[in-house]
Amino acid sequence: MSAKSKVEYACAVLLIISSIALAFCQVFSIDDIANGTLMYIAQAFLLAGSIFGISYYVTKLNRFIDGKTKDSTEGHSQQ
């Protein structure tokens, strides 16, 4: 795992934790969650989800392509 991936994952986790902490603080202090806080939570979860989702998708796509390449080269060598 590269340093770039570690930083991306750390940022995604921090976004999720900060949005949950902000929601708890507002609920305990004013018994409500402001619209701006809800927008922050939504954006934080979207960004964190995209960080985790993109890396998963790229990894899965690379494994699929590598599997296709191995199958196609084996087929040609047998003929």
C-alpha positions in Angstrom: 0.0 0.0 0.0 1.5 3.3 -1.1 1.8 6.4 1.0 -0.8 8.1 -1.2 -3.4 5.4 -0.5 -2.7 5.7 3.2 -3.3 9.4 3.1 -6.5 9.0 1.1 -7.9 6.4 3.5 -6.9 8.5 6.5 -8.7 11.5 5.1 -11.8 9.5 4.3 -11.9 8.1 7.9 -11.4 11.6 9.3 -14.2 13.0 7.2 -16.6 10.3 8.5 -15.5 10.7 12.1 -15.7 14.5 12.0 -19.2 14.5 10.5 -20.5 12.1 13.1 -18.8 14.1 15.9 -20.3 17.4 14.6 -23.8 15.9 14.4 -23.5 14.6 18.0 -22.2 18.0 19.3 -25.2 19.8 17.7 -27.7 17.3 18.9 -26.4 17.6 22.5 -26.0 21.4 22.5 -29.1 22.6 20.6 -31.2 19.4 20.2 -31.3 19.9 16.4 -29.0 19.6 13.4 -28.6 22.6 11.2 -29.0 22.4 7.5 -25.4 23.4 6.9 -24.3 20.5 9.1 -26.4 18.1 7.2 -24.8 19.4 3.9 -21.4 18.8 5.4 -22.3 15.3 6.5 -23.6 14.5 3.1 -20.6 15.9 1.3 -18.2 14.1 3.7 -19.9 10.8 3.2 -19.9 11.2 -0.6 -16.2 12.1 -0.7 -15.3 9.2 1.7 -17.4 6.8 -0.3 -15.8 7.8 -3.5 -12.3 7.4 -2.1 -13.1 3.9 -0.9 -15.2 3.0 -4.0 -12.8 4.2 -6.7 -9.9 2.3 -5.3 -12.0 -0.8 -4.9 -13.3 -0.5 -8.5 -9.9 0.1 -10.0 -8.5 -2.9 -8.1 -11.4 -5.1 -9.3 -11.0 -3.9 -12.9 -7.3 -4.5 -12.9 -7.8 -8.1 -11.6 -10.4 -8.7 -14.3 -8.2 -7.3 -17.0 -5.2 -9.4 -15.8 -7.4 -12.5 -15.7 -8.6 -11.8 -19.3 -5.0 -11.3 -20.4 -3.9 -14.6 -18.9 -6.8 -16.5 -20.5 -6.2 -15.0 -23.9 -2.4 -15.7 -23.9 -2.9 -19.2 -22.7 -5.4 -19.9 -25.5 -3.0 -18.6 -28.1 0.0 -20.7 -26.8 -2.0 -23.9 -27.0 -3.0 -23.5 -30.6 
